[in-house]
Amino acid sequence: MPESVVRIALVFPALLGTYGDGGNASVLAQRLRWRGHAAEVIDVDVDAALPAQADVYVLGGGEDTAQTLAVSRLAAGALARAAAAGKPVFAVCAGFQILGETFLDGRGEVHRGLGLIDCRTDRLDGPRAVGELLVSSPYGVLTGYENHGGRTVLGPGAAPLGTVDAGIGNGDAGVDGAVQGSVVATYLHGPALARNPALADHLLAAVVGDLAPIDDREEEELRRERLAAVRKAKRAPWRRQWRPSARS
């Protein structure tokens, strides 16, 4: 295969494929093809080694058991080496949580994460976060759908992806997601990169450099529709819905 092919590794889609998050890999590949770049999506089976030759790594959502199994399969450090080399890693929801220092399972037991992000996940001080999520970020207002019970607290080594305008996000400090080096994480499902092409292009630019403009009229129509849906629902941001717990 020519070296010019951009390889996008979809990590354990059978475990971390909730809510169509695998579509994020497809979006990245298609946005490259529209610009004349060759691209390949590599579905990485849970029993397979993570390919060191991939250029981008994508992780999605999953259940508690899937999280602990995914961490055990990634413990060899290939993903950490990829991030250390500056390769983009994009993670959503459960994928976000396992990249942190620790996370909880459904029984409340603490598990060690992969340590790619300076964050820790415990439980929200309230009901499960379910609904449309809006996040103001350097890549515009991001839209997506959240469905999680976790509260993710960032440490000083990680910056938030953005500020929550509607919804819960991390459930701490009124923010969503995390950015640390080449790792970008969020609670946005959707899939997130279909809804937010500017964020997709940010990840791709780290691989191929400057990107030629493409026609995003359909994507922008989807964004307008989702923004209108949130306004109609009048979903308030986290800072208005929740009080920080004594642990904050």
C-alpha positions in Angstrom: 0.0 0.0 0.0 1.4 3.5 -0.9 2.9 5.5 2.0 0.6 8.4 1.0 -2.5 6.5 2.3 -3.7 8.0 5.5 -4.6 5.1 7.9 -7.4 5.7 10.4 -7.6 3.0 13.2 -11.0 2.4 14.6 -10.2 0.9 18.0 -12.3 -2.1 19.1 -15.5 -1.1 17.4 -17.2 -4.2 18.8 -16.5 -2.9 22.3 -16.4 0.9 21.8 -19.0 1.4 19.1 -22.1 2.7 21.0 -24.2 5.4 19.4 -22.6 5.2 16.0 -19.2 6.6 17.1 -17.5 4.4 14.5 -18.8 6.9 12.0 -16.2 9.3 13.2 -13.5 7.2 11.4 -15.6 7.1 8.2 -16.0 10.9 8.3 -12.3 11.5 8.6 -11.6 9.1 5.7 -14.3 10.7 3.5 -13.2 14.3 4.2 -9.7 13.3 3.1 -11.0 11.6 -0.1 -13.0 14.6 -1.0 -9.7 16.5 -1.0 -7.9 14.0 -3.1 -6.1 12.1 -0.3 -6.1 8.3 -0.2 -7.5 7.1 3.1 -8.2 3.7 4.7 -10.2 2.8 7.9 -8.7 -0.1 9.8 -11.2 -1.8 12.1 -9.0 -3.1 15.0 -10.5 -6.3 16.5 -10.3 -6.6 20.3 -7.9 -9.6 19.9 -5.7 -7.8 17.4 -2.6 -5.7 18.1 -3.1 -2.0 17.7 -1.4 -1.0 14.4 1.6 1.2 15.0 1.5 2.4 11.4 -1.9 4.1 11.7 -2.0 7.9 11.4 -5.1 8.6 13.5 -6.8 6.6 16.3 -10.5 6.8 17.0 -12.3 5.4 20.1 -16.0 5.5 20.8 -18.5 4.8 23.6 -19.2 1.5 25.4 -20.5 -0.1 28.5 -18.6 -0.7 31.8 -17.5 -4.2 30.9 -16.3 -3.0 27.5 -14.3 -0.3 29.1 -12.3 -2.6 31.4 -11.7 -5.1 28.6 -10.5 -2.3 26.3 -8.1 -1.0 28.9 -6.6 -4.5 29.4 -6.1 -4.9 25.6 -4.5 -1.5 25.3 -2.2 -1.9 28.3 0.8 -2.8 26.1 1.2 1.0 25.4 0.8 1.2 21.6 -1.8 4.0 21.9 0.3 5.9 24.4 3.3 5.7 22.0 1.1 6.9 19.2 0.0 9.9 21.2 3.6 10.6 22.3 4.6 10.7 18.7 2.0 13.4 18.0 -0.5 11.2 16.2 -4.1 12.4 16.7 -6.2 10.3 19.1 -10.0 11.1 19.2 -12.1 9.6 21.9 -15.8 9.8 22.8 -17.5 9.1 26.2 -16.3 5.7 27.4 -13.3 6.1 25.2 -12.6 9.5 26.9 -12.9 8.0 30.3 -10.5 5.1 29.8 -7.8 7.5 28.5 -7.8 9.2 31.9 -6.0 8.2 35.1 -9.0 6.4 36.7 -12.6 5.6 36.0 -15.5 3.8 37.8 -17.4 0.7 36.7 -21.1 0.1 37.3 -20.4 -1.3 40.8 -18.5 1.8 41.8 -15.1 0.1 41.7 -12.2 2.3 40.6 -10.1 1.1 37.6 -6.8 2.5 36.4 -7.0 4.1 32.9 -4.4 4.5 30.3 -3.1 7.8 31.6 -3.1 9.7 28.3 -5.3 12.5 29.8 -4.8 14.1 33.2 -8.4 13.4 34.4 -10.4 11.2 36.7 -14.0 10.0 36.2 -16.4 9.3 39.1 -20.2 9.7 39.1 -22.4 12.6 38.4 -24.1 14.2 41.5 -27.5 13.7 39.9 -29.4 11.9 37.2 -27.7 10.5 34.1 -26.8 13.1 31.5 -29.0 12.5 28.5 -29.8 14.9 25.7 -28.4 17.4 23.2 -25.1 18.9 24.2 -23.7 22.3 22.9 -20.1 23.3 23.5 -18.4 26.5 22.6 -14.9 25.7 21.4 -12.0 27.0 19.2 -13.7 25.0 16.4 -17.0 26.7 16.7 -20.1 25.7 18.6 -19.9 21.9 18.8 -23.2 19.9 18.7 -23.8 16.3 19.8 -25.8 14.0 22.0 -24.7 12.9 25.4 -25.7 9.8 27.4 -23.5 9.1 30.4 -23.4 8.9 34.2 -19.8 9.9 34.6 -18.3 13.1 36.0 -14.9 13.8 34.6 -12.6 16.2 36.5 -9.6 17.5 34.6 -6.2 17.9 36.2 -3.7 20.7 35.3 -2.2 18.7 32.5 -5.4 18.8 30.4 -7.4 21.6 28.9 -11.1 21.4 28.2 -12.3 21.0 24.7 -14.8 23.8 25.3 -17.4 25.4 27.5 -20.9 23.9 27.9 -23.7 26.1 26.6 -26.4 23.5 26.9 -26.3 20.1 28.6 -23.9 18.5 31.1 -20.6 17.7 29.4 -18.0 16.6 31.9 -20.3 17.5 34.8 -17.5 19.6 36.4 -16.6 23.3 35.9 -19.1 23.8 33.1 -16.9 22.3 30.5 -16.8 19.3 28.1 -14.0 17.1 26.9 -10.3 17.4 27.2 -7.3 18.2 25.0 -3.8 17.1 25.9 -1.1 17.0 23.3 -2.5 15.3 20.2 -5.4 13.7 22.2 -8.9 15.2 21.9 -11.8 13.7 23.9 -15.4 14.6 24.4 -18.8 13.4 25.5 -20.3 14.3 22.2 -22.0 11.5 20.2 -23.7 12.1 16.9 -21.2 11.0 15.5 -19.4 14.1 16.6 -17.2 14.6 13.5 -20.2 14.4 11.2 -21.9 17.2 13.1 -18.7 19.2 13.5 -16.6 19.3 10.4 -14.2 21.9 11.7 -13.2 19.6 14.5 -12.7 16.8 12.1 -10.5 19.0 10.0 -8.5 20.0 13.0 -7.6 16.4 13.5 -6.8 15.8 9.8 -4.6 18.9 9.5 -2.2 17.4 12.1 -1.7 14.5 9.6 -1.7 16.1 6.1 -1.1 19.8 6.8 -3.2 22.6 5.3 -6.6 21.4 4.0 -8.3 22.7 0.9 -11.8 24.0 1.5 -14.7 21.7 0.5 -18.5 22.1 0.2 -19.9 21.7 3.7 -23.4 23.0 3.0 -25.1 19.7 4.0 -23.1 19.5 7.2 -23.9 23.1 8.1 -27.6 22.4 7.5 -27.4 19.5 10.0 -25.7 21.9 12.4 -28.5 24.5 12.0 -31.1 21.8 12.6 -29.5 20.5 15.7 -28.9 24.0 17.1 -32.6 24.8 16.5 -33.6 21.6 18.3 -31.6 22.5 21.4 -33.0 26.0 21.5 -36.5 24.5 21.2 -35.9 22.1 24.0 -34.4 25.0 26.1 -31.8 22.7 27.7 -29.8 24.6 30.3 -26.1 24.3 30.7 -24.6 22.3 33.6 -23.7 25.3 35.7 -27.4 26.2 35.9 -28.6 22.6 36.5 -26.1 21.3 39.0 -24.3 22.3 42.1 -20.7 21.2 42.3 -20.3 18.5 45.0 -18.1 18.8 48.0 -15.5 16.9 46.1 -15.1 19.6 43.5 
